[in-house]
């Protein structure tokens, strides 16, 4: 591990020199590439330098015990050794985590797609609750959010809503939200007071840059039509709504939220690019692993990653067996406790794999 860390430090120092090179400073692409690479390893370098400093202090303190000391000084040195050993152990653990393989998409913005699944109107209302939960989460983290497409129901729910969340590390925090979310509660339309179970599916896609996914204009069929809505001013009389079909893959994206055809097309392209990027990644992973696992599934009640139980004010994440009786806070965007546990679980799995390799 120490040899690997020394290589990381050497690369960090090399990048520092490169970023001062006039040739690099005049090349925006290289400047951006080297700056990002240095930023990605900076925390590891700082932790290793702190580790080396603590190790040196610990060696010096242990050497002092070999000298002639009075009882009070000897006791103080022993206390210092205990504190330094604890610091060293904590730094070793932190460094092990920092050296784990990183998801190359972690720093990306995300596009989230929420759809009502099993449960009809109640599923659509639950989709609206999930959308609000992620909206509040984005606000708390000062992430920027933008609705790309929304398909409303007449009672305030969503058949489908697609939106982006922009901010450093957005994908690293929200990628675990992909899957089927289940709700257990008494619907407002239920007169008999019976608890119903419904589901909504969430897909979290890393937003791809144009350079990452090359989309050939000849592969896209563009259809224009009048937008539809709840009536009044929300319905356009001009053909501003856009449907993009990527012919080679059959992926279809529709956008009609904006009054401008140009804006709708731009939004639709962002979603299309993200879906293509996700598709290519899934296929690459399937080829490597020999199996493809769908993050969303069919949205059936049995395919769930998390349950929101209203009568018991309980939220359970089934992947890690975590149960919290904080339903109101979680639906208000207080997701960090759940996400932190999912990240720790992933890190533990990666460490087990690294040790078994």
Secondary structure by P-SEA (a helix, b strand, c coil): caaaaaaaaaaaaaaaaaaacccccccaaaaaaaaaaaaaaaaaaaaaaaaaaaaaaaaaaaaaaaccccaaaaaaaaaaaaaaaaaaaaaaaaaaaaaccccccccccbbbbbbbcccaaaaaaaaaaaaaaaaaaaaaacbbbbbcbbbbcccccccbbbbbbbcccccccccccccbbbbbccccccccbbbbbbbbbbbbbcccccccbbbbcccbbbbbbbbbccccccccccccbbbbbcccccbbbbbcccccaaaaaaaaaaaaaaaaaaaaaaaaaaaaacbbbbcccccccccccbbbbccccbbbccccccccccaaaaaaccaaaaaaaaaaaaaaaaaaaaaac
